Amino acid sequence: MKSIFKIEDFPLNGQFLIEASAGSGKTFTLIIIFLKVLLKNAIHPSISTKVKLDDILIVTFTNLAASELSERIVELLIDAKLIFEEKITESKYFVPINSIRNQVVDTKLAITILNSSIKNIDKLSIYTIHGFCHKFLYDIDEVLQTNPMDLISNTYNLKKRSVSIFWKKYYLKADSQLLEIISSLWSTPTQLLNKIDKLIDNSIPITEYYKIEKIEENLSYFNSKIYLIRELWTHKEEIFDEIFNLPCINKRKYNRRNMRVWQNKIDLFLNSSEFQNFDKEVFVKFSLSNFQDQINSNENKILYQFSSAIDNLVFKSNQIIDMLVNHAVNETKNSFNILKEKLNLITYDDLIKRTSEIFNSDDRYVIKETSNKFPYVLIDEFQDTDQNQYDIFNINYELAKPESLLCLIGDPKQSIYSFRGADIDVYHAAIKNVNQIFYLDCSFRSSEKFIEGINSIFSLREDPFCIGNRITYQSLLPSPISKVKTWFVNNKENKTIKFLISNKMSKKHETFEKIIKETANEIYKILDSNVSLYDGNNKKHVQKKDITILVRTNDECLLVKKKLKQLEIESEIVSNKKNVFESHLIINIIYLLELIDDPSNLQKLSSFLCCDFFANKPSDLNSLLEEEKTIEAIRASIYEYRKIIINDGLFAMILIFIERERIYEHLQSDKDRNRLIDDFLYISETLNEEFNNFYHLKSFIRWLCEGIISPESMSPQETHESSEDAIKISTIHNSKGLEYSIVFLPFIFYFNIKKSSIDYDIKNKRYCLSKKLDKEILKNPLFKEEIRLLYVAITRAIYGCYLGVVDGYNYSPLNYIINCDTNKTLSDEVKCLCNLNENFEVIDKTY
């Protein structure tokens, strides 16, 4: 049974789940719980165990979120102290803080705890999941007195070596036909790596392992089908006549001209038997499954035999390719793991996997050391976890009992990161372990009318998220602030959800271009008309910067930007990355890289030793540089860093540099040392991708220096700051957690059911390769995730949202949510919906 969350009713011991819909104040709730846990001794003075600031662990999933949480907790603690001291009554946190204050028995102790926490704020324990695992493994190595493994962020070179090992072992010895098939798929080890790169990571298991002998066996069967088809193809005139006489054949598609083209392509393959001439798309046009029960085995005997053989040939060709990829992945992954072990290396994926293995082991003493450190754990964005991550914190909670808390906060409707390993099933499995489920019932983001519109859309179906009662839609109530938000056109309240209906063109890109053009026209109308936004305090006219276009992929971002430019509308692609060149820390990286490039240069050594992380005064350098042993030791370290940056990249080198040079200790006197190191790591991680594009370190250093001189020259993808007034373009994934005044979703009508070569095996709950989409698309996890992506996209809007509608895309989440009557088109259903709901409006651009 779910209960509405109230801070006064929230227990401080146990395992609890809080469902926080989009815009319902998830982060606000998380930090208020943090405050109540911190004041546990003041609420329950009889408890002997003292709760300290660093007893509470908060886990989130990005450095940006961790940074935001830190800032908000500092603000909360200061306000709480002043409220407890009765010095202020106005604060956005006043109501929940006052509720906690009413539960506090010892006010004097509460103020003491708050004062101490503010002074020792550097002990605040907020980590990303990878950051926590890295710290845990480092601590474990200290307890066990073992050598810590080197963390590498860029695994490309290691994977390249692994693929080369596999290539030499198997492909150089393969028979000529198999080698021909391999060459048609990937002619070099690098091309193979580009195909299987993501699959090598441990986070994505492959369902089966195929030996090379099994692949050769299937190849023999494939050849037998070619022989059969070659025999039947001698009757091609009869086959063509039977196709033309089929009762429901599409004669515009199967005309004489097309058939001649297809005939030539089939002739080419059958005469040569070379796999590179096997045009699968042409053969599929003659397959039995393509004709959908139009062929009778008695009436169309030759055609039936031919089409059946084609079905088998296409299936077997797919199977051979799957087996080859599968074999390559498993063998390369094995080599990759052996190399990591040999070189004592660990990757980001390994951090979580290894931590989970330790927590699931029998060595309870080692684990107890960590669970005692963090008896209170708050996990943000819980819907994005996987089984390994949940195991870590669930076992930690069990070991820390009875005085322990595990609070899981998230929203299953916003689980959209399966490509990163997130598993929605883990969320549902965790429900069995929790003592109670709470939910947040109010929206603080959007206007009241918009909230009503969202409630209407996701209440059209009993099962809107296509996952049964595991994800239900709980209608949200408007908060007081939502009730005053609205937008006007010519001083009249504007509709909140608008459906932009357009035509389906002959080609996908033409359809997309047309809907972008219609989107641009609507943007012109908004900007040229008297459209204004009211937030309860201020009323302002809509500007370009108030409008955001959300799409699925980076390619779609570029397409939208290109088309808007042609229509003379200024726009920019927004990323969640900061402009790294505006940070003073970039110069420290340059000093370090210059010394790595030229270790014998005394001047560069002096600059390096004066950088922020060593805090050496210029006056101290003379004595330091006169010590030959010191200089030689520094240079020896620099040569080590040079090897690391060449082999593993910039970010890996920076991680090791911070650890070996004890940078954290050098910054002991700096109140913002956590922030400095976080920023330093963030900048290094951001630059790492760019670093891989340079062949020489000198060229990269020159590029960094140019970036400092003119940071505005950076590409949009590398910039966090926005232009003063431009339409914003972003992917839906990047927009999660953000909000925008007006949102356009031009391509939301579309869903590419063949978008990935990696599909989900529902039966075995594993990812597999090139599996055909289940005819029952509603069972496909990718489709279900697309519905959740639709929910995330719509709920970014504060005042209004425009949804692109094009008929003919039946496998679309929008079509599933809105079109409950399969006899109607999506546009017809949308028009009916708008007639019944005063918050909706149709903009019909069909012709």
C-alpha positions, -999 to 999 in steps of 0.1 A, spaced: 0 0 0 14 34 -10 13 64 13 16 101 5 51 112 17 51 135 47 84 142 64 69 140 99 58 104 91 90 92 75 108 66 97 146 68 103 152 30 104 143 5 76 142 3 39 118 26 20 109 35 -16 97 69 -26 81 73 -61 87 108 -74 70 117 -106 84 143 -129 84 177 -114 72 165 -80 102 178 -60 125 147 -58 157 165 -49 139 187 -24 125 156 -7 159 139 -7 177 167 11 148 171 37 152 134 45 189 140 49 182 167 74 159 146 95 184 117 96 212 142 106 190 154 135 180 119 146 197 122 180 178 155 187 145 138 177 153 106 197 178 116 225 176 82 241 194 66 211 230 60 222 245 58 187 255 93 175 247 103 139 275 122 123 275 141 90 297 115 73 275 86 85 250 96 58 258 85 22 240 100 -8 245 82 -41 235 99 -74 243 91 -110 262 122 -123 288 146 -110 265 174 -120 237 161 -97 262 155 -69 274 191 -72 238 204 -71 229 183 -41 260 196 -22 250 232 -29 214 226 -18 224 208 14 246 237 24 218 261 18 194 238 37 216 235 67 221 273 70 184 279 68 176 251 93 201 266 118 185 300 115 149 286 117 158 265 148 173 297 163 140 315 154 159 341 134 140 337 101 105 326 91 109 330 53 126 302 35 116 278 7 125 250 32 105 266 61 75 242 61 94 209 61 121 222 85 93 234 109 77 199 107 111 184 117 115 211 144 81 201 159 95 165 163 128 176 179 130 170 216 163 187 222 165 219 203 198 229 218 214 197 205 198 202 171 215 236 168 248 222 179 245 194 152 237 220 126 266 243 135 290 214 136 278 201 102 282 235 86 317 238 99 326 203 87 308 204 54 338 190 36 329 156 53 297 155 33 295 121 16 279 125 -18 292 102 -45 283 90 -80 279 52 -80 314 49 -97 329 73 -72 316 53 -42 328 20 -57 363 35 -64 365 47 -28 353 14 -14 379 -6 -34 406 18 -24 397 13 13 395 -25 8 430 -25 -6 442 -6 24 425 -31 48 439 -61 30 472 -44 22 470 -52 -15 482 -32 -44 453 -11 -58 444 -17 -94 449 12 -119 416 27 -131 414 33 -168 387 54 -184 397 50 -220 396 12 -228 398 16 -266 435 7 -270 431 -23 -247 401 -35 -267 420 -29 -299 448 -52 -287 421 -78 -277 405 -77 -311 439 -81 -329 446 -112 -308 412 -127 -318 417 -117 -355 451 -134 -357 439 -165 -339 408 -172 -360 403 -151 -391 438 -156 -407 431 -193 -406 395 -193 -418 385 -210 -451 380 -188 -482 342 -186 -481 341 -177 -444 368 -152 -449 348 -136 -477 318 -133 -454 339 -117 -427 354 -93 -452 319 -82 -463 311 -74 -427 343 -59 -415 375 -58 -435 399 -48 -407 401 -54 -369 393 -17 -363 360 -21 -382 352 -52 -361 359 -32 -329 336 -4 -340 308 -30 -343 313 -48 -310 329 -21 -288 299 -17 -264 293 -55 -263 328 -62 -249 319 -45 -217 309 -68 -189 276 -50 -183 260 -66 -214 261 -104 -214 255 -124 -246 231 -152 -246 251 -180 -262 286 -189 -272 292 -203 -307 324 -221 -317 339 -216 -351 330 -252 -361 293 -244 -355 295 -214 -378 311 -236 -405 283 -261 -401 257 -234 -407 276 -222 -437 274 -257 -453 236 -255 -448 235 -220 -464 254 -234 -494 229 -262 -498 200 -236 -500 219 -217 -526 221 -249 -547 183 -255 -543 174 -218 -552 197 -220 -582 178 -251 -595 144 -234 -588 155 -201 -604 156 -219 -638 118 -215 -636 119 -178 -630 94 -168 -657 69 -192 -641 77 -177 -607 72 -142 -620 38 -151 -636 26 -166 -604 36 -135 -584 17 -112 -608 -14 -134 -605 -14 -133 -567 -48 -117 -556 -34 -91 -531 -1 -83 -547 10 -47 -547 14 -42 -584 29 -7 -580 58 -24 -562 59 -57 -581 59 -42 -616 79 -54 -646 106 -28 -642 114 -36 -606 112 -73 -612 139 -70 -639 162 -51 -615 157 -77 -587 162 -105 -613 196 -91 -622 207 -89 -586 196 -125 -579 214 -136 -611 246 -119 -599 246 -137 -566 236 -171 -579 262 -170 -607 290 -159 -584 279 -173 -550 299 -145 -534 285 -132 -502 292 -96 -510 267 -100 -539 240 -113 -516 215 -85 -515 193 -95 -486 166 -69 -492 160 -81 -527 158 -118 -516 133 -109 -488 109 -95 -515 105 -131 -527 103 -148 -493 73 -167 -481 69 -145 -450 68 -114 -472 37 -127 -492 18 -133 -459 -3 -165 -467 -10 -154 -503 8 -184 -517 -8 -218 -517 15 -249 -518 -8 -267 -542 -18 -238 -565 16 -221 -566 39 -251 -562 71 -236 -578 67 -202 -562 60 -219 -528 92 -240 -530 112 -210 -542 98 -186 -515 103 -212 -487 139 -217 -498 144 -179 -498 131 -178 -462 155 -204 -451 184 -187 -469 177 -153 -454 173 -168 -419 205 -188 -422 225 -157 -434 212 -137 -404 222 -166 -381 257 -169 -396 262 -131 -391 249 -133 -355 272 -163 -348 302 -145 -362 295 -114 -341 287 -135 -311 319 -155 -314 340 -123 -319 324 -107 -288 330 -136 -265 365 -144 -276 375 -107 -276 359 -102 -242 379 -131 -228 412 -116 -242 402 -82 -228 397 -96 -193 429 -115 -194 448 -84 -205 432 -63 -177 442 -89 -151 477 -92 -165 482 -54 -164 464 -49 -130 438 -26 -146 402 -19 -138 376 -1 -159 345 19 -148 323 -11 -155 346 -33 -134 343 -9 -104 307 -18 -98 311 -54 -107 340 -60 -84 324 -41 -55 293 -62 -59 313 -94 -59 330 -84 -26 296 -75 -10 282 -109 -21 313 -128 -9 317 -145 25 343 -121 37 319 -102 61 347 -86 81 359 -65 51 324 -55 42 315 -46 78 342 -20 77 323 -1 50 288 -7 63 298 7 96 309 39 79 276 44 61 246 31 82 223 57 64 222 55 26 200 76 3 199 66 -33 188 91 -59 174 81 -94 169 46 -82 151 36 -114 185 38 -132 202 12 -111 211 -24 -120 213 -56 -99 249 -52 -89 243 -17 -76 213 -26 -56 230 -57 -41 258 -34 -28 235 -11 -9 210 -38 2 237 -59 17 253 -28 33 219 -20 48 214 -56 62 249 -56 78 243 -22 94 211 -32 111 193 -24 134 202 14 133 203 16 95 183 33 68 182 26 30 160 52 12 154 46 -25 140 75 -44 131 75 -81 104 71 -107 100 39 -128 82 61 -154 115 78 -161 137 47 -165 153 55 -199 189 44 -195 189 6 -204 217 13 -228 238 21 -197 228 -11 -180 198 3 -160 173 -25 -153 137 -16 -145 132 -52 -132 156 -44 -103 133 -15 -93 103 -38 -91 122 -66 -73 133 -41 -46 97 -34 -38 96 -69 -21 123 -58 3 110 -24 14 91 -17 46 68 9 29 63 28 -3 57 65 -3 48 87 -32 49 125 -40 15 137 -50 21 173 -62 38 188 -92 58 220 -87 71 223 -122 42 228 -146 11 249 -148 -22 236 -134 -37 233 -169 -6 215 -182 -7 190 -153 -44 183 -161 -34 177 -197 -6 152 -188 -30 134 -164 -56 131 -192 -31 117 -218 -16 90 -194 -51 81 -181 -64 71 -216 -52 35 -211 -54 13 -180 -19 2 -188 -2 33 -203 34 21 -197 26 -14 -212 40 -32 -181 9 -41 -162 4 -30 -126 42 -27 -121 41 9 -134 8 27 -128 1 63 -135 -8 83 -104 -24 116 -114 -6 146 -99 -22 175 -81 -11 210 -88 9 227 -60 0 263 -50 28 276 -73 15 255 -103 -20 271 -99 -8 306 -107 14 296 -137 -1 301 -172 6 314 -206 -15 338 -227 -20 346 -264 -36 380 -269 -44 381 -232 -64 349 -234 -53 316 -217 -35 295 -243 -40 258 -248 -13 237 -230 -9 206 -253 -10 210 -290 -9 183 -317 9 194 -349 -5 171 -376 15 167 -408 17 143 -439 37 112 -442 60 117 -472 75 89 -494 108 89 -475 115 93 -438 139 123 -442 112 141 -462 86 135 -435 111 148 -409 120 179 -430 83 187 -434 75 185 -397 105 207 -389 92 233 -413 58 232 -397 75 234 -363 94 265 -375 61 281 -387 46 276 -352 77 291 -336 74 321 -359 37 325 -348 46 323 -311 74 350 -315 53 373 -337 21 370 -317 13 385 -283 23 354 -264 34 358 -228 43 336 -198 31 343 -162 48 326 -132 27 341 -104 49 371 -100 60 383 -134 45 384 -169 69 384 -198 68 380 -236 80 347 -250 115 349 -264 135 324 -285 154 312 -254 121 301 -238 115 275 -266 132 241 -267 130 214 -293 136 179 -279 146 149 -301 160 114 -296 195 115 -311 224 138 -318 219 133 -355 183 146 -351 197 176 -332 220 184 -361 191 179 -387 169 203 -368 196 229 -364 205 227 -401 168 232 -412 162 261 -387 193 278 -401 179 275 -436 147 291 -423 168 319 -407 159 309 -371 188 311 -347 192 280 -326 219 261 -306 224 225 -295 225 224 -258 246 199 -239 250 193 -202 287 199 -205 303 231 -192 326 253 -212 358 239 -197 379 267 -210 362 292 -186 376 274 -156 409 286 -141 418 249 -135 425 244 -172 458 262 -169 469 235 -143 463 208 -169 483 227 -194 513 231 -169 512 193 -163 509 184 -200 537 207 -209 560 191 -184 550 156 -196 558 167 -231 592 181 -221 603 167 -186 638 181 -188 626 217 -191 634 235 -158 610 264 -165 581 241 -172 589 222 -140 588 255 -120 554 264 -135 541 229 -127 553 231 -90 536 265 -86 502 253 -98 471 253 -76 475 217 -64 509 222 -48 505 257 -33 543 263 -35 553 299 -33 578 311 -59 602 320 -31 603 283 -20 611 271 -55 648 279 -55 656 257 -25 633 230 -40 649 230 -74 684 228 -59 677 193 -45 688 170 -73 671 139 -57 638 158 -56 640 168 -92 649 133 -104 620 118 -84 596 143 -99 609 136 -134 606 98 -128 569 103 -119 564 125 -150 578 98 -173 553 74 -157 525 98 -164 537 101 -199 534 63 -204 499 63 -189 486 92 -210 499 75 -242 484 41 -233 452 50 -215 443 86 -222 442 119 -204 415 111 -178 432 79 -166 464 98 -161 447 126 -141 431 100 -118 464 84 -110 481 118 -107 456 129 -80 461 97 -61 499 95 -63 507 131 -57 483 132 -27 465 163 -41 437 160 -16 462 164 12 479 194 -5 445 211 -6 437 205 31 435 242 39 412 249 10 375 249 21 364 240 -15 389 212 -20 361 187 -28 347 210 -54 382 217 -68 390 181 -73 355 173 -87 359 202 -112 394 190 -121 381 155 -128 351 168 -147 373 189 -170 397 160 -175 368 137 -184 353 162 -208 386 168 -225 395 131 -227 373 125 -258 389 155 -276 424 143 -265 419 110 -284 415 130 -317 451 143 -315 482 124 -327 507 145 -308 506 159 -273 520 193 -285 490 197 -309 466 190 -280 484 216 -258 482 241 -286 445 235 -289 440 240 -252 458 273 -253 437 285 -282 406 275 -262 417 297 -233 422 327 -256 389 323 -274 365 299 -255 336 310 -277 351 291 -305 341 258 -289 314 237 -306 279 238 -292 282 203 -279 310 214 -256 293 244 -242 270 246 -212 263 283 -213 235 293 -236 234 321 -262 215 351 -250 185 344 -273 183 313 -294 160 283 -298 174 254 -277 178 219 -292 186 189 -270 182 152 -269 155 139 -245 181 119 -225 201 151 -219 170 170 -209 161 146 -180 160 165 -147 156 199 -166 126 220 -174 117 244 -202 89 270 -207 77 257 -241 87 223 -256 84 210 -292 86 173 -299 85 172 -337 95 135 -342 77 119 -313 53 102 -337 82 80 -349 98 49 -335 125 30 -353 119 -7 -345 152 -16 -362 173 11 -345 197 -13 -327 216 -44 -335 214 -52 -298 180 -65 -288 166 -78 -255 160 -115 -249 128 -114 -228 129 -150 -218 165 -150 -205 165 -113 -195 197 -107 -215 208 -87 -244 215 -105 -277 225 -97 -312 204 -89 -343 173 -106 -329 142 -99 -349 116 -78 -332 88 -98 -317 56 -94 -337 39 -86 -305 58 -53 -302 41 -45 -268 63 -72 -253 95 -56 -265 115 -38 -237 128 -12 -262 93 -2 -271 83 1 -234 113 23 -228 102 45 -257 69 51 -239 88 62 -208 110 84 -230 78 100 -243 67 106 -207 101 122 -198 99 144 -230 64 158 -224 70 164 -187 99 188 -193 74 215 -203 62 242 -178 35 260 -199 30 243 -233 40 213 -254 37 207 -292 36 170 -303 43 160 -339 16 137 -353 20 118 -386 -2 88 -396 13 56 -408 37 49 -379 17 23 -360 47 11 -340 49 44 -322 46 50 -284 24 81 -291 1 59 -312 -1 34 -284 -9 59 -257 -35 80 -276 -49 57 -303 -70 32 -283 -92 25 -312 -72 5 -338 -98 13 -365 -89 50 -364 -58 68 -375 -37 86 -349 -47 120 -363 -84 111 -362 -80 99 -325 -62 131 -317 -89 153 -332 -116 134 -311 -94 139 -280 -91 176 -286 -129 180 -290 -133 164 -255 -105 182 -237 -103 220 -234 -66 219 -227 -58 203 -261 -56 218 -296 -51 205 -331 -29 223 -356 -37 205 -389 -11 210 -416 -21 181 -439 -30 186 -475 
